[in-house]
């Protein structure tokens, strides 16, 4: 096929955490890199169920979705699907300015804030859990060789595609849950971790489909089953690129900057959780004993902590500093990875700005603590529904300062329209609807 007959897709992760965009002829690639493709403001209010929320834009306005060649995936054709050429892009005004509701632009701004105020950069990686909905569960296959071997064909195709796209695959495994798998990207700087997360989700769906499977990143497919989380691994680098997260003198290895960055995240976590866990069923996961997060705590190697200090395996101090990181566990794939990382970076920057100390590191089951002990330790129960999370999001002065009052209103309206689409459904039916979307 000539290049005139081929199409390039340019997309953006929207407020629903979905990849939406337009295609254009490959022969126009150079021109589209400069001028983009036309985009409509009200598109931002298309929720995950394809209903349009209340919008301040109506039928008015025009924007440009401009491809970024640094966030590109190419897949060759096979017997099951045509070749794919996909790029992520930024939504700009017709004057070339970042649009105030572009998730990627919010992340760029957050990273600039962190760099300008603290002289720090983010090194990050997203770890995804997902399920193949069509697989017949096999007893005893959690973390098993048998589970890996059955998936090896499509998994190796996925890893090859990730590597070809410069996404640096890290690990792959058969996860604990029935039909559940996990894949992690290698760490990257700047907007790349979120770009890689968005592209990874697309690659998993595309490649598993080519192998005859139906994948889902939905936060939970069955109310009685395990959920699918997204764990965001973060570390700090200084202006020279040196590690700035580790301090061997600290009891848990955290530098002062890392403590304050984490302190900012945990102090604001209940206010940004509507961004990190933005579906109604997300809150089925945010309960004790689901290996997720229920409180705004910092845990030492604790997989039920909102933020976990991760282990390192080297005795060389320089290598320890390079590897040392923490992970945010209160997130799932209903979230835009760009918006989620922006919220975490802005909260972390506030922690650095205000020297916020995190609560004392825990290694306990906080669900057993009485309310007065939690309060004394500076810990709170995270919201237990999307409606409650939106109330805290809307009432947060910090969130309004970071994202602007207009964004808060649009985002809240978007999510409330999503809730309206679920009225009258029981929990299992809600899980099923999200399972089809994500």
Secondary structure, 3 states (H helix, E strand, C coil): CCHHHCEEEEEEECCCCCEEEEEEEHHHHHHHHHHCEEECHHHHHECCCCCECCCCCCCCCCEEEEEEEEEEEEECCCCCCCCEEEEEEEEECCCCCECCCCHHHHHHHHHHHHHHHHCEEEEEEEEEEEEECCCCCCCCCCCCHHHHHHHHHHHHHHHHHHHHCCCCEEEEEECCCCCEEEEEECCEECCHHHHHHHHHHHHHHHHHHHCCCCEECCCECCCCCCECCEEEEEEEEECCCCECCECCCCCCCECHHHHHHHHHHHHHHHHHHHHHCCCCCHHHHCCCCCCCCCECCEEECCCCCCEEECCCCCCCHHHHHHHCCEEECCCCCCCCHHHHHHHHHHHHHHHHHCCCCCCCCECCCHHHCCHHHHHHCCCCECCCCHHHHHHHHHCCHHHHHHHCHHHHHHHHHHHHHHHHHCCCCCHHHHHHHHHHHC
